Amino acid sequence: MSKGLLTLLLVLIIAYSLSFIPLNSNLINFDFIEEIFTRENVPAETVEPHTFDFYEGPSESKNIINLYMTTDNLDYTMNTELIVDVYKEDVPVKEYVSNELITAISENNDAENITTIFTLDLNLIESDITSGTYAIKIHSKDENYSAFILENTISFYEEFYYVGSSDTVAVGNEYIKLYFADESFNYLIPVSRLVPETEKDIRTLINNLYEGAKTNSGLYNGSIVPWSSRATLHDATLDMYFNSVDVKPFGAGSASAYFATNAILKTMTSLSYIKDIQFYIDNRIPPADADYFHGMVLNEPLTPIVSPKIYLGLLTSVEKVYLNEIELGDLKYEDVFDALKGYNELLSYVYEDSHTLLPIPESVSLMAINLDNGILTVNLSKEASTAYGNMSANYQMMVDAILYSYTSFNNIDQVQILIEGEKINDFYGYNFSNPLKANDYINIEH
């Protein structure tokens, strides 16, 4: 028998013998098969996205700002070009690329982040725009920072012609106080007009009020009141007589009625011996339901509202600046400083007016305020002496606005102004050595 046949026979014998041996399943592990079919796909290792941030950091002044661009991508190369958009009442005024305003670029890197710091001098904008308050929006041209828009506000000042105030008058003359409308019929502006001393009487006020503001004043050019043919004084009540024909145009709208009656009331009661005004139409007191001044009730004397006031700058079309007198009944003296800087919600409609000038620059801070026995002490930061550069008229408006506003409170007679706690004896024509009163004559007519 050949060797090959013997080998085959031996294999068959062994296979036949094994078929009689019981199989123990515990000795054979089939789990690897199940694992093959049930094993989930293991994801590849995830990579966290890099972070990017753009924000305004601490700055030494309002108009010189530091902007920070950061990322944790240590290999990232930033596009450092910034765009600065300037808006006035939501209307675009001008666009700047950053190299026109950037005065310095530096880096502050560590093991986890790289940070680029931009210093922008917003004062460089000033030469291109007029005085006023503007909105600033800054964004980066780098696509990873494009979602960030930094917003700010900034005020710029030119040296303007402030009409000023006075506490003295030339011999033989006297000032009378008249109220005229601004060119847009938004406000009543107090004006001091020089007249011969012998003519400071009721008829002189009536005639001058009816005459209206001077043509070069920048205020409304024309009369805002009807002619009064006669006026008589009884105790402290002034009876003023009007013709219904002359009054009729002032019944057409609420604005003309308001300006006419309030200009008369404010002007005539500026004489200390007049407390209220009784209107007569066609020689009789109008009944309560009369419609002479757009429905205003005139059957009883009108008394002026006595309340605290805020005085803000008003820039006219002829570049003259007046103090705009605005009454705020609920105002507290502690809130006056912020109101003069543009922070009072009740005055938002005035702040948004492009003709409004804020008397106190943003950079000036109120360090302390104290009221003692009718004397209010306000301690201003050193910027009060430098914020307007050498623009003396601007400083004069700031001081007048402070004095008129604070002394409009019944419990404040004088204001002691300090600069960093010091009394300054020569501050652009003012002497802060002692407490000051507001000048008697506001907005001198020239």
C-alpha positions as CSV (number, residue, x, y, z in Angstrom):
1,M,0.0,0.0,0.0
2,S,1.4,3.3,-0.9
3,K,2.3,5.9,1.6
4,G,-0.3,8.4,0.4
5,L,-3.2,6.0,0.9
6,L,-2.0,5.2,4.4
7,T,-2.1,8.9,5.3
8,L,-5.6,9.4,4.0
9,L,-6.8,6.4,6.0
10,L,-5.3,7.7,9.2
11,V,-7.1,11.1,8.8
12,L,-10.5,9.4,8.3
13,I,-10.0,7.2,11.4
14,I,-9.2,10.3,13.6
15,A,-12.2,12.3,12.2
16,Y,-14.5,9.4,12.9
17,S,-13.2,9.0,16.4
18,L,-13.7,12.7,17.3
19,S,-17.3,12.7,16.2
20,F,-18.1,10.7,19.3
21,I,-16.6,13.3,21.8
22,P,-19.3,15.7,23.3
23,L,-18.6,19.4,22.5
24,N,-18.4,21.8,25.5
25,S,-19.5,25.3,24.3
26,N,-17.9,27.0,27.3
27,L,-14.5,26.1,25.9
28,I,-15.1,28.1,22.7
29,N,-15.7,31.9,22.8
30,F,-17.8,33.2,19.9
31,D,-18.2,36.7,21.2
32,F,-15.7,38.1,18.8
33,I,-18.3,37.5,16.0
34,E,-20.9,39.6,17.8
35,E,-18.4,42.3,18.5
36,I,-17.7,42.6,14.8
37,F,-21.3,43.2,14.0
38,T,-22.2,45.5,16.9
39,R,-19.1,47.6,17.1
40,E,-19.9,51.4,16.4
41,N,-17.7,53.6,14.4
42,V,-15.4,55.6,16.6
43,P,-15.2,59.2,15.5
44,A,-12.0,60.8,14.8
45,E,-10.6,63.2,17.4
46,T,-12.6,66.5,17.3
47,V,-10.8,69.9,17.1
48,E,-12.4,72.9,19.0
49,P,-12.9,76.1,16.8
50,H,-10.7,79.0,17.6
51,T,-12.1,82.0,19.5
52,F,-12.0,85.6,18.3
53,D,-13.0,88.7,20.2
54,F,-13.0,92.5,19.5
55,Y,-13.7,95.0,22.3
56,E,-13.0,98.4,23.7
57,G,-10.6,98.4,26.7
58,P,-9.7,101.1,29.3
59,S,-8.8,104.5,27.8
60,E,-7.3,107.6,29.3
61,S,-9.9,109.9,27.7
62,K,-13.2,109.8,25.9
63,N,-11.8,110.6,22.5
64,I,-8.7,108.5,22.6
65,I,-9.7,104.9,22.8
66,N,-8.0,101.5,22.9
67,L,-9.4,98.6,20.9
68,Y,-8.4,95.0,21.5
69,M,-8.5,92.1,19.0
70,T,-7.7,88.7,20.5
71,T,-7.6,85.1,19.3
72,D,-6.4,81.8,20.7
73,N,-5.1,80.8,17.3
74,L,-1.4,81.5,17.9
75,D,-0.6,81.1,14.2
76,Y,-3.2,83.5,13.0
77,T,-2.3,86.6,11.0
78,M,-4.8,89.4,11.6
79,N,-6.1,91.9,9.1
80,T,-5.5,95.1,11.1
81,E,-7.6,97.4,8.9
82,L,-10.5,99.0,10.8
83,I,-13.4,101.0,9.4
84,V,-14.8,103.9,11.5
85,D,-18.2,105.2,10.5
86,V,-19.5,108.6,11.8
87,Y,-23.3,109.2,12.1
88,K,-25.4,112.3,12.9
89,E,-28.9,111.4,13.9
90,D,-28.6,108.0,12.1
91,V,-27.4,109.7,8.9
92,P,-23.9,108.7,7.7
93,V,-21.6,111.6,7.8
94,K,-18.1,110.2,7.0
95,E,-16.2,107.0,6.8
96,Y,-12.6,106.6,7.9
97,V,-10.1,103.8,7.4
98,S,-8.1,103.0,10.5
99,N,-4.8,104.4,9.3
100,E,-6.3,107.8,9.3
101,L,-7.1,107.6,13.0
102,I,-4.7,105.0,14.5
103,T,-1.8,106.5,16.5
104,A,-0.3,103.3,17.8
105,I,-0.5,99.5,17.4
106,S,1.0,97.1,19.9
107,E,0.8,93.4,20.9
108,N,0.3,91.7,24.2
109,N,0.6,88.0,23.7
110,D,0.8,85.0,26.0
111,A,0.9,81.2,25.8
112,E,-2.8,81.0,25.1
113,N,-3.8,84.1,23.2
114,I,-2.4,86.8,20.8
115,T,-3.8,90.3,21.3
116,T,-3.4,93.3,19.1
117,I,-4.1,96.7,20.6
118,F,-5.1,99.7,18.5
119,T,-5.1,103.3,19.8
120,L,-7.5,105.5,17.9
121,D,-7.5,109.3,18.3
122,L,-11.1,110.3,17.5
123,N,-10.1,114.0,17.8
124,L,-8.7,113.6,14.3
125,I,-12.2,113.5,13.0
126,E,-13.0,116.9,14.4
127,S,-11.4,118.9,11.5
128,D,-13.8,117.4,9.1
129,I,-17.2,117.9,10.8
130,T,-19.1,120.7,12.6
131,S,-19.8,121.0,16.3
132,G,-22.2,118.5,17.9
133,T,-22.6,115.0,19.2
134,Y,-22.1,112.0,16.8
135,A,-22.5,108.3,16.9
136,I,-19.3,106.2,16.1
137,K,-19.4,102.7,14.8
138,I,-16.2,100.7,14.4
139,H,-15.8,97.3,12.7
140,S,-12.9,95.2,11.4
141,K,-12.3,94.1,7.8
142,D,-11.0,90.7,9.1
143,E,-13.7,88.2,8.3
144,N,-13.3,86.5,11.7
145,Y,-14.1,89.8,13.5
146,S,-16.7,91.1,11.1
147,A,-19.6,90.2,13.4
148,F,-18.3,92.7,16.0
149,I,-19.5,96.3,15.8
150,L,-18.2,98.7,18.5
151,E,-20.4,101.7,19.2
152,N,-19.6,105.0,20.9
153,T,-20.7,108.6,21.0
154,I,-18.4,111.6,20.8
155,S,-18.9,115.4,20.9
156,F,-16.8,117.9,19.0
157,Y,-16.5,121.6,19.6
158,E,-15.6,124.5,17.5
159,E,-15.1,128.0,19.0
160,F,-18.4,129.6,18.6
161,Y,-19.9,133.0,19.1
162,Y,-21.6,132.8,22.4
163,V,-23.8,135.9,22.9
164,G,-23.0,135.8,26.6
165,S,-24.5,137.3,29.8
166,S,-23.9,140.4,31.9
167,D,-24.3,141.7,35.3
168,T,-23.7,145.3,34.4
169,V,-25.3,147.9,32.1
170,A,-24.1,151.2,30.7
171,V,-25.3,154.3,32.6
172,G,-28.6,155.6,31.3
173,N,-29.6,152.2,29.9
174,E,-31.3,149.1,31.1
175,Y,-31.9,145.6,29.8
176,I,-35.4,144.1,29.3
177,K,-36.0,140.4,29.1
178,L,-37.9,139.1,26.1
179,Y,-38.8,135.6,24.9
180,F,-38.5,134.8,21.2
181,A,-38.9,131.6,19.3
182,D,-36.0,129.8,17.7
183,E,-36.0,129.5,13.9
184,S,-37.6,126.1,14.0
185,F,-40.3,127.0,16.5
186,N,-39.1,124.4,19.0
187,Y,-38.1,126.6,22.0
188,L,-38.6,130.0,23.6
189,I,-35.3,131.7,24.1
190,P,-34.8,134.4,26.7
191,V,-33.0,137.5,25.2
192,S,-31.8,140.7,27.0
193,R,-32.4,143.8,24.9
194,L,-30.8,147.2,25.8
195,V,-33.3,150.1,26.1
196,P,-33.0,153.6,27.6
197,E,-33.5,153.3,31.4
198,T,-36.5,155.6,31.4
199,E,-38.3,153.2,29.0
200,K,-38.2,150.1,31.1
201,D,-41.9,149.8,31.6
202,I,-44.9,147.6,30.7
203,R,-45.5,149.3,27.3
204,T,-41.9,149.0,26.3
205,L,-41.9,145.3,26.9
206,I,-45.2,144.9,24.9
207,N,-43.8,146.9,22.0
208,N,-40.5,145.1,21.9
209,L,-42.0,141.7,22.2
210,Y,-44.4,142.4,19.4
211,E,-41.5,143.7,17.3
212,G,-39.7,140.4,17.5
213,A,-36.1,139.4,17.4
214,K,-33.6,141.3,15.3
215,T,-33.0,140.0,11.8
216,N,-29.3,139.1,12.5
217,S,-30.1,137.3,15.7
218,G,-30.5,133.8,14.3
219,L,-33.9,133.5,16.0
220,Y,-37.4,133.6,14.4
221,N,-37.7,136.7,12.3
222,G,-41.1,138.1,13.0
223,S,-43.7,138.6,15.8
224,I,-44.9,135.5,17.6
225,V,-47.6,137.4,19.6
226,P,-50.7,139.4,18.7
227,W,-50.8,143.1,19.3
228,S,-52.0,144.3,22.7
229,S,-53.6,147.7,22.5
230,R,-53.9,148.3,26.2
231,A,-52.5,147.0,29.5
232,T,-53.4,147.9,33.1
233,L,-51.9,146.7,36.4
234,H,-54.1,145.8,39.3
235,D,-52.1,144.8,42.3
236,A,-49.7,142.2,40.8
237,T,-52.1,141.2,37.9
238,L,-51.5,142.6,34.5
239,D,-54.7,143.0,32.4
240,M,-53.8,142.8,28.7
241,Y,-56.3,143.7,26.0
242,F,-56.4,142.1,22.5
243,N,-58.6,142.3,19.5
244,S,-60.2,139.1,18.3
245,V,-59.2,139.8,14.7
246,D,-55.5,140.1,15.8
247,V,-55.8,136.9,18.0
248,K,-57.5,134.8,15.3
249,P,-54.3,133.6,13.6
250,F,-53.0,132.2,16.9
251,G,-56.0,129.9,17.2
252,A,-55.1,127.9,14.1
253,G,-52.6,125.6,15.8
254,S,-51.4,124.5,19.2
255,A,-47.8,125.5,18.5
256,S,-48.6,129.1,17.6
257,A,-51.0,129.4,20.6
258,Y,-48.5,127.9,23.0
259,F,-45.6,130.2,21.9
260,A,-47.8,133.3,21.9
261,T,-49.3,132.9,25.3
262,N,-46.1,131.7,26.9
263,A,-44.0,134.4,25.3
264,I,-46.4,137.0,26.7
265,L,-46.5,135.3,30.1
266,K,-42.7,134.9,30.5
267,T,-41.8,138.3,29.1
268,M,-44.3,140.3,31.2
269,T,-43.7,138.5,34.5
270,S,-39.9,139.1,34.0
271,L,-40.9,142.5,35.7
272,S,-40.7,141.7,39.3
273,Y,-43.9,143.5,40.2
274,I,-46.1,141.4,37.8
275,K,-47.2,137.9,39.1
276,D,-49.8,136.9,36.5
277,I,-51.6,137.9,33.3
278,Q,-55.3,138.2,32.6
279,F,-56.2,138.1,29.0
280,Y,-59.1,140.3,27.6
281,I,-60.5,139.7,24.1
282,D,-62.7,142.5,22.7
283,N,-62.7,144.1,26.2
284,R,-64.0,141.1,28.1
285,I,-62.6,138.1,29.8
286,P,-63.0,135.1,27.4
287,P,-65.4,132.4,28.6
288,A,-63.9,129.0,29.5
289,D,-65.1,127.5,26.3
290,A,-63.7,130.2,24.0
291,D,-61.3,129.1,21.3
292,Y,-59.1,132.1,20.8
293,F,-55.8,130.4,21.5
294,H,-56.5,126.9,20.2
295,G,-58.8,126.1,23.2
296,M,-56.6,127.5,26.0
297,V,-58.6,128.4,29.1
298,L,-58.2,132.1,29.6
299,N,-61.1,133.0,31.9
300,E,-58.7,133.3,34.9
301,P,-55.2,134.9,35.2
302,L,-52.3,132.8,33.9
303,T,-49.4,132.3,36.3
304,P,-45.9,131.2,35.1
305,I,-44.7,127.8,36.1
306,V,-41.9,128.1,38.6
307,S,-39.7,125.1,38.4
308,P,-36.0,124.1,38.0
309,K,-34.5,124.7,34.6
310,I,-31.7,123.3,32.5
311,Y,-29.7,125.7,30.2
312,L,-28.2,124.1,27.1
313,G,-26.5,125.7,24.1
314,L,-28.5,126.5,21.0
315,L,-26.5,127.0,17.8
316,T,-28.3,129.2,15.2
317,S,-28.0,129.6,11.5
318,V,-25.9,132.7,11.9
319,E,-23.4,130.9,14.2
320,K,-24.6,132.7,17.3
321,V,-25.1,130.5,20.4
322,Y,-27.7,131.2,23.0
323,L,-28.6,129.5,26.3
324,N,-31.8,127.5,25.8
325,E,-34.0,127.6,28.9
326,I,-35.8,124.3,29.4
327,E,-38.1,123.7,32.4
328,L,-38.0,120.3,34.2
329,G,-40.4,120.1,37.1
330,D,-39.1,116.9,38.6
331,L,-35.4,117.7,38.3
332,K,-33.1,117.4,41.4
333,Y,-30.0,119.5,41.7
334,E,-27.9,116.3,42.0
335,D,-29.0,115.5,38.4
336,V,-28.1,118.8,36.8
337,F,-24.5,118.0,36.0
338,D,-25.4,114.9,34.0
339,A,-28.2,116.8,32.3
340,L,-25.7,119.4,31.1
341,K,-23.6,116.6,29.7
342,G,-26.4,115.0,27.8
343,Y,-27.6,112.4,30.2
344,N,-31.3,112.9,31.0
345,E,-34.0,110.9,29.4
346,L,-36.6,113.7,29.7
347,L,-34.3,115.9,27.5
348,S,-33.6,113.3,24.8
349,Y,-35.7,115.3,22.3
350,V,-33.4,118.3,22.9
351,Y,-30.2,116.3,22.8
352,E,-31.2,114.8,19.4
353,D,-31.6,118.3,18.0
354,S,-28.6,119.0,15.8
355,H,-28.7,122.7,17.0
356,T,-28.1,121.7,20.6
357,L,-24.7,122.1,22.2
358,L,-23.9,120.4,25.5
359,P,-22.3,123.0,27.8
360,I,-20.1,120.5,29.7
361,P,-17.7,118.3,27.6
362,E,-17.8,114.5,28.1
363,S,-14.3,114.5,29.5
364,V,-15.2,116.7,32.5
365,S,-16.2,114.8,35.7
366,L,-18.1,115.9,38.8
367,M,-15.8,115.0,41.7
368,A,-18.1,116.2,44.5
369,I,-21.2,118.3,45.2
370,N,-22.5,119.7,48.4
371,L,-25.3,122.1,49.4
372,D,-24.9,124.1,52.6
373,N,-27.1,127.1,53.6
374,G,-28.0,128.1,50.0
375,I,-24.5,127.7,48.6
376,L,-23.9,124.8,46.3
377,T,-20.3,123.7,45.9
378,V,-19.4,121.8,42.8
379,N,-15.9,120.3,42.4
380,L,-15.0,119.7,38.8
381,S,-12.2,117.6,37.4
382,K,-9.1,119.2,35.9
383,E,-10.5,118.7,32.4
384,A,-12.9,121.6,33.0
385,S,-9.9,123.9,32.4
386,T,-8.6,122.2,29.3
387,A,-11.5,120.5,27.5
388,Y,-12.2,123.5,25.1
389,G,-8.5,124.3,24.5
390,N,-8.2,128.1,24.3
391,M,-11.9,128.7,23.2
392,S,-12.8,131.2,25.8
393,A,-16.4,131.6,24.6
394,N,-17.0,127.9,25.1
395,Y,-15.9,128.1,28.7
396,Q,-18.1,131.1,29.3
397,M,-21.1,129.2,28.1
398,M,-20.2,126.3,30.3
399,V,-20.0,128.4,33.4
400,D,-23.2,130.4,32.6
401,A,-25.1,127.1,32.0
402,I,-23.9,125.8,35.4
403,L,-24.8,129.0,37.2
404,Y,-28.2,129.5,35.6
405,S,-29.2,125.8,35.9
406,Y,-28.3,125.4,39.6
407,T,-29.6,128.7,40.8
408,S,-33.0,128.0,39.2
409,F,-33.6,125.9,42.3
410,N,-35.4,127.9,45.1
411,N,-32.9,126.6,47.7
412,I,-29.7,127.5,45.8
413,D,-28.6,131.1,45.8
414,Q,-25.0,130.8,44.8
415,V,-22.6,128.3,43.4
416,Q,-19.0,127.8,44.4
417,I,-17.1,126.2,41.6
418,L,-13.8,124.4,42.3
419,I,-11.4,122.8,39.9
420,E,-9.8,119.7,41.5
421,G,-10.7,121.2,44.9
422,E,-9.0,124.6,44.1
423,K,-10.5,128.1,43.8
424,I,-9.4,129.7,40.6
425,N,-9.4,133.5,40.5
426,D,-9.2,133.8,36.8
427,F,-11.2,131.4,34.7
428,Y,-11.8,132.9,31.3
429,G,-13.3,136.1,32.8
430,Y,-14.8,134.4,35.9
431,N,-13.4,134.5,39.5
432,F,-14.0,131.4,41.4
433,S,-12.5,132.7,44.6
434,N,-16.0,133.2,46.0
435,P,-19.4,131.7,45.3
436,L,-21.1,133.2,42.3
437,K,-24.7,134.1,41.3
438,A,-26.0,133.8,37.8
439,N,-25.7,137.2,35.9
440,D,-28.9,139.2,35.9
441,Y,-29.0,139.6,32.1
442,I,-28.9,136.4,30.0
443,N,-28.3,136.1,26.2
444,I,-27.3,139.7,25.4
445,E,-28.8,140.9,22.1
446,H,-26.1,142.3,19.8
